[in-house]
Amino acid sequence: MIISASRRTDIPAFYTPWFINRVRAGYCTVPNPFNRRQVSYVSLRPAEVDVIVFWTRNPAPLIPYLDELDERGLRYYFQYTVLDNPRALDPKSPPLPAALNTFRRLAEKIGPQKVIWRYDPIVFTPHTDAAFHRDAFARIAAALHGYTRRVVISILDRYPKAAKRLAALEPHGYPLDEEVIQTPAFEHLVRDLVALAAQHEMEIVSCAEDIDLRPYGVRPGKCVDDDYIRRVFGIEVTHTKDPHQRKACGCVVSKDIGAYDTCLFGCQYCYATRSFDRARQQHAMHNPESPSLIGWYEAPPPTKDETPTPDAQQLGLGF
């Protein structure tokens, strides 16, 4: 089993104590966000976990515990988002110098092959046009030379949860430019990103991208990647595409242990947070001793003959 930690929230940044407590306990519980009476028991025992995939903008709180994860025999890698967007878009992400320092520290500790740089989503506005992203990508790629082997890119999708927030930015000079992908400027940008990635010894792939970027040199990638796991860890995992992710998503099946409306970074385009107020409230009520990230939900271990309880992803409602 592959553990996703998490597409729904930033567990390393905001919930490391809970995560470590659950690792020590050997399991966590995950209520279905659309039906709280359905609760999944998820084993975190090393014998039952192939790999943990962390999504984060700040893994610093988790770094002191990585030796413990290693000693327990848990394998893991990081999907680490580093951008340099204006605060209007990313109001609470770590400042770029801090993010770069943490990235390098993490890569030095666990190896560059286990830290994947995410330059996504790429948001096009008058203040963040193709020239802006070319410059930001170039500066970050140079700073991360030798500290990662892969970079992931994608173009912003308008998610319903973020629609009102994005619309509210328009009067402040941040209307989305969704036509740019049909212009030569977009092609030139992607080709430049490919060249910059190669210059800094990184392969470049896309994430759940509906646009075909292969003509520009970007192949479709997977965040939960069976091929990458085999290359890095030398193990075989499921090769089955997760049928409950979007059609363009190439990820293989995993189990997400996070919760929606719990991240505090406040990214305006976030698909996993409908309400920043609710995210702050849920974080304030969070109990690191609970078996579940939010609330207190118990569930017995499944028997061999039991079908796991469906969660939001299994209902086709997750990302």
PyMOL commands that set and color helices and strands:
alter all, ss='L'
color gray80, all
select helices_A, chain A and resi 11-14+16-25+46-48+63-71+96-110+112-114+130-143+160-172+180-182+184-199+214-216+226-233+276-285
alter helices_A, ss='H'
color red, helices_A
select strands_A, chain A and resi 2-5+27-32+35-43+51-56+76-81+115-122+150-155+203-206+219-220+255-256
alter strands_A, ss='S'
color yellow, strands_A
deselect
rebuild
show_as cartoon
